[in-house]
Amino acid sequence: MDRAFGLLLLVVYVTLIVGLAAGVTFVMIKLFPVKTKPDKPDEPSNDGNGPAGRLFRRAKREAT
């Protein structure tokens, strides 16, 4: 019986911690909302190595 009560208290404790975190998150979002439309993003730089914004650039290979 003692183990069951301890397990029940642990479940209640975890539930309270998660609920507190959710409540704090909710309040922070309401106090400091995110802009609905972000400013125009900066254009990616083109350093002359192909199209701008490429994720993986080709390696420059030298002729051997």
C-alpha positions in Angstrom: 0.0 0.0 0.0 2.9 2.3 0.8 4.4 1.8 -2.7 1.1 2.5 -4.4 0.7 5.8 -2.4 4.3 6.8 -3.2 3.7 6.1 -6.9 0.5 8.1 -6.9 2.3 11.0 -5.3 5.0 10.8 -7.9 2.5 10.9 -10.7 0.8 13.9 -9.1 4.1 15.7 -8.7 5.1 15.1 -12.3 1.7 16.3 -13.5 2.0 19.5 -11.4 5.5 20.2 -12.8 4.3 19.7 -16.4 1.2 21.8 -15.8 3.3 24.6 -14.2 5.6 24.6 -17.2 2.7 24.7 -19.6 1.1 27.6 -17.6 4.3 29.6 -17.6 4.7 29.0 -21.3 1.2 30.1 -22.0 1.5 33.3 -19.9 4.8 34.2 -21.6 3.3 33.7 -25.1 0.4 36.0 -24.1 2.7 38.7 -22.7 5.3 38.6 -25.4 3.6 37.5 -28.7 5.6 36.8 -31.8 5.2 39.0 -34.8 2.7 37.6 -37.2 4.6 38.7 -40.3 8.3 38.8 -40.0 10.4 41.5 -41.7 11.7 40.9 -45.1 14.6 38.5 -44.7 18.0 39.5 -46.0 19.1 38.2 -49.4 21.6 35.4 -49.2 25.1 36.5 -50.2 26.4 35.5 -53.6 30.2 35.0 -53.3 30.6 33.9 -56.9 30.5 30.2 -56.3 27.3 29.4 -58.1 23.7 30.1 -57.2 23.1 31.9 -54.0 21.5 30.0 -51.1 22.9 26.6 -52.1 23.0 24.3 -49.2 26.0 22.1 -50.3 28.5 23.8 -52.6 30.6 21.8 -54.9 34.2 21.4 -53.9 36.8 23.0 -56.2 38.8 20.3 -57.7 42.2 20.9 -59.2 43.3 19.0 -62.3 46.0 16.5 -61.5 
